[in-house]
Amino acid sequence: MPAAYHAGGARLDDGIRPGIRLVTWAVMAVGAMAFPCRAQERDTLLLADAVAVARGANPMLRVARLRADAARARVPQMGAPPDPVVSFRLGNRPLDGFGAGERMTMNAFQVQQVLPWPGKLGFAEARAAHLAVAGELAVLDAEAALVRRVKAVYFEIAFEDRALDIMRATRDLLREFLDVSNTLYAVGTGLQNDVLQAQVAVATMTEDIMAAEQTRLAMAARLNALLGREPERNVAALELPGPGEPLPRVTDLMARAAERRPALRAARERIRAAESAYEAARRGLYPDLRLGADYAHRPLFPDMLSFSVGVSIPLWAGSRQLPMRDEAFARQAAEEAAELELLNETWARIAEARAESDRALRLHDLYVTSILPQARAAVESSLSAYRVGQVDFMTLVQSELTVNRYEIERVRLTAAYHTAVAEIEALLGGETEVVR
């Protein structure tokens, strides 16, 4: 390509080279960027602090705790017999002289107590106790699920922060490309199409940045809701550690989940509660005992004392007690099926999360060790080729946009790994040391 000269004899591309060198330095800077550093320079909301705030302020977790308290308060109620009935009766009073004494006039005081058949109250209380334990375990499961949701949103925002850092750095670099293309076009060695393409690339990146900023605002509002804070409250920069180690095998994780996941333990308690309810329903055919004692004061004659014993008769057992027993049996079978479904669902979620963590970890290593170095080398090669006119401007731009995409994907994989680990932690009952 022939060199172009000013009127004074100086080479025109002498003024272009500083701009190209600036672009080269920017490319090298982008390749060496450690994107978590920008987040660390700002005030940072630590993950442990976010989890602690959510545990103390999330309203739905408080609802679960209050429901557990209500279930615990129900236990002694179900084991207590019916209240005794105390009555007072003025008997055999003449209408024409209500206060006058007659031969049959009496003032009676009566006490009655129903004693359910042995086992009815015991099994009812046992059912309530199992449900209370299930309620307490449900609080632990709700807390683990809340922590999982907080971590998922937290890592999504942390990803958006770093993606925005990458995109802004790329936009700055594209603006440098635009300056170079403008300079080349001004001296007659560049094409107007290069300038237009550079402008489009800068505008497109700006659009992507605006979309990511809006996503970050929405996710911040979601995190504030989980933390029990006002939605417009500012969320500082968030930490995003690098990927950890591979997780244990699915079978090992599942064995730990089957033993520790609160939801599974609560399902087993509900099965025991249903068994107690069935045993109580079986005793519904047996009569309850009713005891009574009467004391009668007679103004004109000696006082009298009476006792009574009665039993309930299941006369409508076909419409009442037997259907209640069938209902209890069906509920027991339903709880057993629900426990099996929850076990299968736990297994599936662990397998999916384990696979996702493995995929994210493997791909992240591939991006770091192979894909990104090659993409950065392609940018430098395209830049060198563009300087001597061997490639067009769009090839240079596309090479840099490819690096941008790979850098964002690398950070996305880091967030995906931690999100998958958080999912498994929740399924293990909030266990934080998954990798061991």
Salt bridges, closest charged atoms under 4 A:
ASP13 OD2 - ARG11 NH2 3.07
ASP13 OD2 - ARG17 NH2 3.74
GLU136 OE2 - ARG72 NH2 3.13
ASP141 OD1 - ARG261 NE 3.67
GLU143 OE2 - ARG55 NE 2.76
ASP161 OD1 - ARG216 NE 2.70
ASP165 OD1 - ARG38 NH1 3.20
ASP172 OD1 - ARG175 NH1 3.85
GLU213 OE2 - ARG168 NH2 2.89
ASP252 OD2 - ARG249 NE 3.28
GLU269 OE1 - HIS130 ND1 2.89
GLU269 OE2 - ARG272 NH1 3.02
GLU279 OE1 - ARG282 NH1 2.79
GLU279 OE1 - ARG283 NH1 3.11
ASP288 OD1 - LYS120 NZ 2.83
ASP303 OD1 - HIS297 ND1 2.98
GLU327 OE2 - ARG331 NE 3.08
GLU335 OE1 - ARG270 NE 3.73
GLU339 OE2 - ARG268 NE 3.72
GLU345 OE1 - ARG261 NH1 3.50
GLU345 OE2 - ARG349 NH1 3.09
GLU356 OE2 - ARG359 NH2 2.93
ASP358 OD1 - ARG354 NH1 3.87
ASP358 OD2 - ARG362 NE 2.81
ASP365 OD1 - HIS364 ND1 3.81
GLU407 OE2 - ARG376 NH2 2.15
GLU407 OE1 - ARG410 NH2 3.19
GLU409 OE1 - ARG412 NE 3.29
GLU423 OE1 - ARG148 NE 3.48
GLU423 OE2 - ARG349 NE 2.72
GLU425 OE1 - LYS151 NZ 2.56
GLU431 OE2 - ARG256 NH2 2.36
GLU431 OE1 - ARG260 NH1 2.42
GLU431 OE2 - ARG436 NH2 2.81
GLU433 OE1 - ARG436 NE 3.98
